[in-house]
Amino acid sequence: MAEVADARLRCTPAILAGYRRFLVKDEQYPGVVAEATGVVAGRVYHDLTPESWLRLDRFEGKMYDRRPVSVCYENGSHVLVHCYIFRPEFFHRLTETEWDYATFLKGGKALFQQQYCGYKSLVVD
């Protein structure tokens, strides 16, 4: 996140109900999709600048829409945040495999970082 947003950001664990995330075919990253009974555990990053949002939008690309969603923090409070949701026209790119953060950290992250060369393209003019 620090490389993509070009900032060290404070974050808070949160739960996104009504969604699931699946591994994208031939990739290491997930696509989040609406599903009534789903639950996604993740993090909310705070204090993003307008430039950071532009960088994130470029990084996520055309397969994702940034949308407001309601998440629940560990203390039970709910807050509206932005989340990148996988666009329906790209659903054919999703596998049936649930994406798992711990699995990603064990091997997928290093592989992604080796393969991804686009951080410089995120620079906002």
Secondary structure, 3 states (H helix, E strand, C coil): CHHHHCCCCCEEEEEEEEEEEEEECCCCCEEEEEEEEEEEEEEEECCCCHHHHHHHHHHHCCCEEEEEEEEEECCCCEEEEEEEEECHHHHHHEEEEECCHHHHHHHHHHHHHHHCCCHHHHCCC
